[in-house]
Amino acid sequence: MQGCLRNFVCRVSPKKWATKSTESVKRAQKKCVTLRRVLATNTDEFCKNTTLHGLKYVNNQSLHPAERSFFIISVIVVCIISAFYILKVYEKWATTPVIVGINPEPNFVTNIPFPAVTICNLNQALKSKAIEANRNPKRRAMLKLLCKNESDEEQSTISSNWSNLESIIMNISQPCEDMMVACRFAANEYDCSKYFIPIITDEGLCCVFNMLHPKFMFISHIPRSMRNIPERDYEPIDWYAERGYPPDLPNKYYPRRIAGTGESLGLSITLDVEADKYYCSSTNSVGFKLSLHSPNESPNVHETGVLIAPGKETKVRVRPDKTETTQKLRSVDTKYRRCLFHDERQLLYFAHYTQRNCEMECIAKMLLQHCGCISFYMPKIYKNSTICNIRSLHCVEMVRLRKDPTIGSCLDACWPSCYDLTFLVDVFAIPLWSDEFFIENKRVQRYNKTYARKNIAVVNMYFKEYSFRSSIQTEFIGTTDFLSAVGGLMGLFLGFSFISIVELVYYAIIHPIRTLLQFEYTKKPALSEKLIRCDKTTVCRQWSSVQRYKRLRKYLRLRAIYGRAHKSTKQRAGYKRLSNNAVKCITDTLKKEQDIRT
């Protein structure tokens, strides 16, 4: 009996088993296969049962070898063609992820700020102030730089400190309160000097309206011209092209929005050019330059400004041009989407990233690298930056106009903003009345007709349409489109679907594991044989305790698995007899234990 029990828990060695096991066990031993055979069997079953096209002919033994070879070659060719087109789709998806289209949702001019307006007098210096400045050699050299005239000053004078050039420009140029005669915005009259602040640009001293407050515009160094901003009734707020206005707005704020379209709700200003006070002009004419730009952007008046002639009334019809980008493109590499979100690059001088602000800093870096100084209107990216003097004018022009091809440029790194707001203008001008000139503003009425025709300019800026369509950058081929394209190609060439993936997982993992486990249990036939030979008495004697009963249940489960692997009638009868004996034994044992307790 002890030998019978040992065979419950001890494994018979393959050699001993081969000599002592019965014929049925020997047949079971032959069914134990290696891993290679299991994989081969599963591959064969997969080819026969899969939904993929053509594979069932590859291992069809009823076909002639030449026919099977034909299908093998066909499947390989189809796989290669499918992989080729899938690679093309992937390259298109990876290298061309962005497409620019028209946003189906309309935008309204009441939801965007009115453009920042920068106006510059072409006169770089008032005649009286220039005559006074010529008495000082240093100021005379600075005046020549401002007027872009060649200097014959001594080198010692030119090489002196030019850090106060900004204050000199403010002293010798026409101030904003003299340039602005009258202002009207959204059908309300305003004091121009409170809303137009001085700013130094490449056109000298200018006046800007509706620009961001310097504390939001710049990171550290605030230009001297913008440090003493008069108090207004409007609270400054930070505005982003990407995020727009903050949710909680005060009653009065700027950058200001417009109430509607048309000239009545736009910005109207009356300007005095003071032609008799001209000393040097940035062009060959008398008048003003006007630039409309985003409130968070530095103006580019010299290159993109519109000329405003005195003695004429000019209509400036504004058309907003807005660019938007879906947030899904944040995950796309910048070298493919070719634009930057506002928080992806931090500039040194400007707090807001725009392409124009980046270009300004880039040119300043190039000037520092090649000329050792920066122009007076450039951003002070470093606190110790030196202002270029008149001797450096040639080097400045070489860098700014990129005349020397050997000079590297960083402008290629200044990509557009993913969210951007620009303004396009249509300009129309007509002469002022020849017989009578009258403006409702009392400050203008003191000018006579002759002076008005020679010096006064009226500019009206307004939005043309209430709604407009913005450009939106979206995914050219999204993840869903990519999967659809790949799935379509694989379905066309191979009949592939997600069910095919399930089949592959089943035949590659689940089915082999199940088969290996089944054959692993077939390697223990001696155990089952000894179980069959054990009678009821032996089973009851050795498995009366509850712990042994649990072990018996374990071996009964093994026997059930092993029993499914043997198909002979004799073996099935033996398993049935063993099962009946075990059940009877267990039942009797439980009854005895119950009687003892009671």
Residue, then its C-alpha position, 0 to 999 in steps of 0.5 A: m500500500q505504501g508503494c501505491l501512495r508513493n506513486f501519488v507524489c513521486r515521479v517515475s523516471p522516464k527510463k523506469w517508466a519506459t520499462k514498467s508502464t503499460e502499452s497505453v502509457k507507451r502510446a501516451q509517451k509517443k504523443c509527448v512532443t517537443l516545443r518545435r513540434v508544438l509550434a509546427t502544429n500550431t502554425d499548420e492549424f493557423c494557416k488552415n483556420t485563419t481568415l487571412h487570404g491565401l494562407k490556407y493554400v500554402n500548407n494544403q497537402s492535397l495541392h501539387p507542390a508547384e501549386r503550393s509554391f505559386f501561392i507561397i510566392s503570391v503571398i510574399v509578393v502581396c506582403i511586400i507590396s502591402a508593406f511598401y504602400i504602408l511605408k508610404v502612408y507612414e512617411k506622409w503621416a510623419t513628414t507632413p502632419v500639418i495642413v492649413g485650412i479655413n476654420p468653419e467656425p466664424n470669428f468676430v471682431t468684437n472678440i479680438p483687440f483693436p490693432a495696436v497703432t504706431i504713428c511716426n513723423l518722418n521728421q527725425a528732429l525738430k529744426s530748433k532742437a537740431i540747431e541747438a544739438n549741433r553746438n555739442p560735438k557729441r550730440r551732433a554725432m548722434l544727430k547725424l546717426l539719427c539722420k543717417n548722415e556721414s560723420d566727420e567727427e573725431q574718433s574720440t567724440i564718436s567712441s564716447n558713451w552713447s547710452n543716453l542716445e534714447s533720451i536725446i531722441m526724445n528731446i529733439s523729436q516731435p512729442c506725441e502731444d504735439m503730433m496728435v491734435a484730436c482722437r476719437f475711438a468708438a464714437n467717443e472723444y479722448d485726450c490723445s496724450k493719455y492713450f498714445i505713449p512714446i516708443i522708439t522704433d527704427e523711425g525714431l520717436c513714435c507714438v503707439f496706441n493700444m499696445l500691451h503695458p510695458k510690464f506685460m510686454f518686456i521681461s526686464h529692461i523697459p525702454r526709457s520712453m515707456r517708463n512714465i506712462p500717464e495714468r488712465d481710466y483703463e486697467p492694463i491686462d495681459w493678452y495672448a493670441e493663443r488664450g485671448y482675454p482672461p475670463d474676469l475682465p474689469n469694466k475698463y481695460y486695454p488692449r481695447r476691443i472694438a464695439g462694431t464695424g465701420e468708421s463711426l466705431g473705429l479710431s479717428i485721429t487728426l495729426d499735425v506734421e509741423a512741416d516748418k520744423y523739419y530738419c531731416s526726414s527718414t524718406n524724401s517726403v513730408g508726412f507720417k508712417l502708420s503701422l498696425h500690428s498685434p498688441n503684443e508685438s514690436p512694430n516694424v514701421h520702417e519696413t511695413g509702415v504705410l505713408i500718410a500724407p498731410g492735406k489728405e484724409t486717409k481711410v484705413r480699412v482693416r482686415p484681421d488675419k488670424t491663425e489658429t492651431t489645434q492642440k493635437l499638434r502639440s505632440v508633433d515635432t516642431k520641425y514638422r509643424r513649423c510653428l511654436f506655441h507661446d510657452e515653447r520658447q522664451l525670449l530674452y527681452f520680450a515676454h511674448y513670443t511672436q515671429r517679429n519679436c524673435e526676429m528683433e532679438c535675432i538681429a540684435k544678437m547678430l549685431l552684437q556678434h559681428c559689430g559689437c553693438i546694437s542699434f538704438y531701437m533694438p531690444k537690450i537683450y543684455k544690460n551691458s549692451t553697447i549702442c552702435n555709433i556713427r562709425s558702426l553704421h556700415c556694419v549695421e547695414m551689412v548685418r541688417l540687410r544681410k549683404d555679406p553671405t558669410i554672416g550666419s543668420c538666426l532668422d531661420a529659427c524664428w518660426p511663426s506662432c501657432y496662434d497669431l493675429t495680424f492685420l491687413v489694411d486697404v488704404f484710400a486717401i483723398p484731399l481735404w476740402s479745398d474751399e473749407f476745412f472744419i473739424e468738430n474738435k475745438r483744438v483743430q478749429r484754430y488752424n487756418k485752411t492754408y496751414a491745414r492743407k500743408n500740415i494736417a492729416v486725418v486718418n480713420m481706421y476701422f474694421k470692414e466686416y463684423s465676422f471673418r474666417s481664420s486659418i486653422q492648422t490641423e493634422f493632415i493625417g490623424t491617428t484614426d486616418f492613419l489606422s484607416a489607411v493602413g487597415g484598408l491596405m492590409g484588408l485589400f491585399l491580405g484580408f486583414s482585420f482585428i480578428s486576424i490579430v486575435e487569431l494570431v495571438y491565440y495560435a502564437i501564445i494561448h494554443p501552444i501553452r495549452t498544448l504544452l501543458q496537456f503534454e506535460y501531464t501526459k509525461k506522468p502515466a505511472l501515477s495514473e496507472k497506480l491510481i487505477r490499481c489502488d482499490k477502495t480500501t487503499v484510497c480510504r486508508q491513505w486519504s482519510s484526513v482533510q489535508r490528504y483529501k485536498r491532495l487527492r482532489k488535486y491528483l484527481r484533477l490531474r487524472a481528469i486531464y490525463g484521462r482526456a489524453h487517453k481514449s481506450t475503453k479499458q483506461r476510461a473504465g479504470y478512471k471511472r472505477l478510481s473515481n467511484n472509489a474515491v468518491k465513496c471513500i470521501t463520503d464515508t470519511l465525512k460521515k464518520e467525522q460528522d458522527i464523531r462530532t455529534 
